[in-house]
Amino acid sequence: MDRRKCPRDAIIITTSSEVSLLPSELLILSYDEGRYPLTEQNVQAFYHMFRILMDTGIDECSQIDVGIDPGSKYTGLALFLNGTFVEATIIPTSGVRINEFLGTGIATGVRNCKDGSMPAIRVKVGNGSPVEMHKVVGLLLIMQKDYPIEVLIVNESHSNSDLIIKESSFIKVGDHARAAINIALREGVSLDQLTKAGEYPVVEKKGIKKKQVKNVQAESRVVSGDEGITIDQRLATKVLLGKMSLQEAIALYKQGGRGRLTSP
């Protein structure tokens, strides 16, 4: 690499092995290409980390907090690192999109850790829509296999108001995003504690709407990719009841076990 061709105001994203080839006056962030191969996804995640570093000054993360406002059509998501607001967004409700946000947020926090330590990760889920809450919790339980996520359930009553974020710039964000911010800032009760006490809300089959079932079926076509699998209504209902994840439902459908895992 010819250092004379490096513009003075450039943002340089490079591997650790090339740092010595760049001018010392440049602000350079490098990453370990052994742990994180040079792929488009990793470069995007690294740039995300760089933006957070520049916007917040956080160069070492010890706490990741995510607030989720589940909804049948749209879901609000908010991310805090070390108690500092990073971002909030609204997405069409989709397990894939929620997974992407959580994965990027957690990876950003983890990569901002020094000495390879793991930050504490808390994901707070609003309880306003039990059906949608169960779907999100199902996703989080799968992610717990890779990350030590503490799942908390939050009473989201009035979370769409300005009670917590009055006179804040957050008030300009959309309703679901604002609710997600408030949920992230509230105290919650751990999922484990609620489950052990028998207080985790149970979703009744009669409370599930046909449209919600169809939405899960439509999402199964997206998640299954080129296979274009549409799970049956019984499996979609089990996903909504929190009895299995969408990925598990798709796998079961492929095996021919259409809705026959357990009785509702």
C-alpha positions as CSV (number, residue, x, y, z in Angstrom):
1,M,0.0,0.0,0.0
2,D,1.4,3.4,-1.0
3,R,0.9,5.7,2.0
4,R,1.3,8.8,-0.3
5,K,-2.1,7.9,-1.9
6,C,-4.0,7.9,1.5
7,P,-6.1,11.1,1.7
8,R,-5.7,13.1,4.9
9,D,-9.4,13.1,5.7
10,A,-10.0,9.4,4.9
11,I,-11.6,6.9,7.2
12,I,-9.4,3.9,7.0
13,I,-10.8,0.4,7.8
14,T,-8.1,-2.1,7.6
15,T,-6.7,-5.3,9.1
16,S,-4.2,-5.2,12.0
17,S,-1.4,-6.5,9.7
18,E,-1.6,-3.4,7.5
19,V,-1.7,-0.7,10.3
20,S,2.1,-0.1,10.1
21,L,1.8,0.8,6.4
22,L,-0.5,3.8,7.1
23,P,0.5,7.3,8.1
24,S,0.7,7.7,11.9
25,E,-1.4,11.0,11.8
26,L,-4.5,9.2,10.6
27,L,-7.2,7.9,12.9
28,I,-7.1,4.2,12.2
29,L,-9.2,1.4,13.6
30,S,-8.0,-2.1,12.8
31,Y,-9.6,-5.5,13.4
32,D,-8.3,-9.0,13.9
33,E,-8.7,-10.7,10.5
34,G,-8.1,-14.0,12.1
35,R,-11.2,-13.8,14.3
36,Y,-13.2,-11.7,11.8
37,P,-12.5,-12.6,8.1
38,L,-12.7,-9.8,5.6
39,T,-16.3,-10.1,4.5
40,E,-18.9,-7.5,3.5
41,Q,-20.9,-8.3,6.7
42,N,-17.9,-7.9,9.0
43,V,-16.9,-4.7,7.3
44,Q,-20.4,-3.3,7.8
45,A,-20.4,-4.4,11.4
46,F,-17.0,-2.8,11.9
47,Y,-18.1,0.5,10.4
48,H,-21.1,0.4,12.7
49,M,-18.8,0.0,15.6
50,F,-16.7,2.9,14.3
51,R,-19.7,5.2,14.0
52,I,-20.7,4.4,17.6
53,L,-17.2,5.1,18.8
54,M,-17.2,8.5,17.0
55,D,-20.8,9.4,18.1
56,T,-20.6,8.4,21.7
57,G,-16.9,8.1,22.6
58,I,-17.5,4.6,23.9
59,D,-14.3,2.7,23.3
60,E,-15.0,-0.1,25.9
61,C,-18.4,-1.6,26.4
62,S,-19.5,-3.4,29.6
63,Q,-23.3,-3.2,29.3
64,I,-25.6,-3.7,26.3
65,D,-29.3,-2.9,26.8
66,V,-31.9,-3.5,24.1
67,G,-35.5,-2.5,24.3
68,I,-38.1,-4.2,22.1
69,D,-41.7,-3.1,21.5
70,P,-43.3,-6.1,19.8
71,G,-46.2,-5.5,17.4
72,S,-48.1,-7.5,14.9
73,K,-47.2,-5.1,12.0
74,Y,-44.2,-3.1,13.2
75,T,-41.6,-3.6,16.0
76,G,-39.7,-0.9,17.8
77,L,-36.1,-1.5,18.7
78,A,-33.7,0.6,20.8
79,L,-30.0,0.1,21.6
80,F,-28.0,1.4,24.6
81,L,-24.3,0.8,25.3
82,N,-23.1,1.6,28.8
83,G,-26.3,3.4,29.4
84,T,-25.8,5.7,26.4
85,F,-28.4,5.9,23.7
86,V,-27.1,4.6,20.4
87,E,-30.0,4.1,18.1
88,A,-33.7,3.4,17.8
89,T,-35.6,2.2,14.8
90,I,-38.9,0.7,13.6
91,I,-39.0,-2.3,11.3
92,P,-41.8,-4.4,9.8
93,T,-42.3,-7.3,12.2
94,S,-40.0,-10.1,11.1
95,G,-38.0,-12.5,13.1
96,V,-35.2,-12.2,10.5
97,R,-35.1,-8.4,10.9
98,I,-35.2,-8.5,14.7
99,N,-32.4,-11.0,14.6
100,E,-30.3,-8.8,12.4
101,F,-30.7,-5.8,14.7
102,L,-29.9,-7.8,17.8
103,G,-27.0,-9.5,16.2
104,T,-25.4,-6.3,15.0
105,G,-26.0,-4.5,18.3
106,I,-24.6,-7.3,20.3
107,A,-21.6,-7.8,18.0
108,T,-20.9,-4.1,18.1
109,G,-20.8,-4.1,21.9
110,V,-18.8,-7.3,22.0
111,R,-16.2,-5.9,19.6
112,N,-15.9,-2.7,21.7
113,C,-14.8,-4.8,24.6
114,K,-11.2,-5.0,25.5
115,D,-9.2,-8.1,26.4
116,G,-11.9,-10.3,24.8
117,S,-14.3,-9.9,27.7
118,M,-18.0,-10.3,27.3
119,P,-20.3,-7.4,28.3
120,A,-23.5,-7.9,30.2
121,I,-26.4,-8.2,27.8
122,R,-30.0,-7.4,28.8
123,V,-32.8,-7.5,26.4
124,K,-36.1,-6.1,27.7
125,V,-39.3,-7.0,25.9
126,G,-42.6,-5.2,26.3
127,N,-45.6,-7.3,27.4
128,G,-48.3,-5.3,25.6
129,S,-49.0,-8.0,23.0
130,P,-48.5,-11.5,24.6
131,V,-48.5,-13.2,21.2
132,E,-45.8,-11.0,19.7
133,M,-43.9,-11.1,23.0
134,H,-43.8,-14.9,22.9
135,K,-42.4,-14.8,19.4
136,V,-39.6,-12.4,20.3
137,V,-38.8,-14.4,23.5
138,G,-38.5,-17.5,21.3
139,L,-35.9,-15.7,19.2
140,L,-34.0,-14.6,22.2
141,L,-33.9,-18.1,23.7
142,I,-32.2,-19.3,20.5
143,M,-29.7,-16.5,20.7
144,Q,-28.8,-17.5,24.2
145,K,-27.0,-20.4,22.7
146,D,-24.4,-17.9,21.4
147,Y,-24.6,-15.0,23.9
148,P,-25.3,-14.8,27.6
149,I,-28.5,-12.8,27.2
150,E,-30.6,-11.9,30.2
151,V,-34.2,-11.7,29.0
152,L,-36.5,-9.4,31.0
153,I,-40.2,-8.7,30.6
154,V,-41.3,-5.1,31.0
155,N,-44.7,-3.6,31.7
156,E,-45.0,-1.4,28.7
157,S,-48.0,0.6,29.9
158,H,-47.7,4.2,28.7
159,S,-44.4,3.4,27.1
160,N,-45.5,5.3,24.0
161,S,-45.9,8.5,26.0
162,D,-43.3,11.1,26.9
163,L,-43.3,10.3,30.6
164,I,-39.6,9.2,30.6
165,I,-38.2,11.1,27.6
166,K,-40.0,14.4,28.0
167,E,-38.2,17.3,26.3
168,S,-35.8,14.8,24.7
169,S,-34.8,14.5,21.1
170,F,-36.1,11.0,21.3
171,I,-39.6,12.4,21.2
172,K,-39.1,12.9,17.5
173,V,-38.8,9.2,16.7
174,G,-41.8,7.1,15.7
175,D,-44.2,5.6,18.2
176,H,-42.8,2.1,18.3
177,A,-39.2,3.3,18.5
178,R,-40.1,5.7,21.3
179,A,-41.8,2.9,23.2
180,A,-38.7,0.7,22.7
181,I,-36.5,3.4,24.2
182,N,-38.8,3.7,27.2
183,I,-38.9,-0.1,27.6
184,A,-35.1,-0.2,27.5
185,L,-35.0,2.4,30.3
186,R,-37.5,0.6,32.6
187,E,-36.9,-2.1,35.2
188,G,-38.0,-5.5,34.1
189,V,-38.6,-8.9,35.7
190,S,-36.4,-11.7,34.4
191,L,-37.9,-14.4,32.3
192,D,-36.4,-17.1,34.5
193,Q,-38.0,-15.6,37.6
194,L,-41.4,-15.3,35.9
195,T,-41.2,-18.9,34.6
196,K,-40.2,-20.4,38.0
197,A,-43.0,-18.5,39.7
198,G,-45.6,-19.6,37.1
199,E,-46.2,-15.9,36.3
200,Y,-45.0,-15.9,32.7
201,P,-48.1,-14.9,30.6
202,V,-49.7,-17.8,28.8
203,V,-51.0,-17.2,25.3
204,E,-54.4,-18.9,24.7
205,K,-55.0,-20.4,21.3
206,K,-58.4,-18.6,21.1
207,G,-56.5,-15.3,21.4
208,I,-54.6,-15.8,18.2
209,K,-56.0,-14.1,15.1
210,K,-56.1,-15.6,11.6
211,K,-54.1,-12.7,10.3
212,Q,-51.3,-13.4,12.8
213,V,-51.1,-17.0,11.6
214,K,-50.9,-15.9,8.0
215,N,-48.1,-13.5,8.9
216,V,-46.1,-16.3,10.4
217,Q,-46.7,-18.5,7.3
218,A,-45.6,-15.6,5.1
219,E,-42.5,-15.2,7.1
220,S,-41.7,-18.9,6.9
221,R,-41.4,-18.4,3.1
222,V,-38.9,-15.7,3.6
223,V,-36.8,-17.5,6.2
224,S,-36.7,-20.7,4.2
225,G,-35.1,-18.8,1.3
226,D,-35.0,-20.6,-2.0
227,E,-37.0,-23.6,-0.6
228,G,-40.0,-21.3,-0.3
229,I,-41.6,-23.4,2.4
230,T,-44.9,-22.3,3.8
231,I,-45.6,-24.0,7.1
232,D,-49.1,-25.1,7.9
233,Q,-51.5,-23.3,10.2
234,R,-51.0,-25.7,13.2
235,L,-47.2,-25.1,13.1
236,A,-47.7,-21.4,12.7
237,T,-50.0,-21.4,15.7
238,K,-47.4,-23.3,17.8
239,V,-44.9,-20.6,16.9
240,L,-47.3,-17.9,18.1
241,L,-47.9,-19.8,21.3
242,G,-44.2,-19.9,21.9
243,K,-44.0,-23.7,21.8
244,M,-41.3,-23.6,19.1
245,S,-39.3,-21.1,17.0
246,L,-40.1,-20.4,13.4
247,Q,-36.8,-22.2,12.4
248,E,-37.9,-25.3,14.3
249,A,-41.3,-25.2,12.7
250,I,-39.8,-25.1,9.2
251,A,-37.4,-28.0,10.0
252,L,-40.3,-30.0,11.4
253,Y,-42.4,-29.3,8.3
254,K,-39.6,-30.4,6.0
255,Q,-39.5,-33.7,7.9
256,G,-43.2,-34.2,7.3
257,G,-44.2,-33.6,10.9
258,R,-46.9,-31.1,10.0
259,G,-48.2,-29.7,13.3
260,R,-47.6,-33.0,15.1
261,L,-44.9,-32.1,17.6
262,T,-47.1,-31.7,20.6
263,S,-50.8,-31.0,21.2
264,P,-51.6,-27.2,21.5
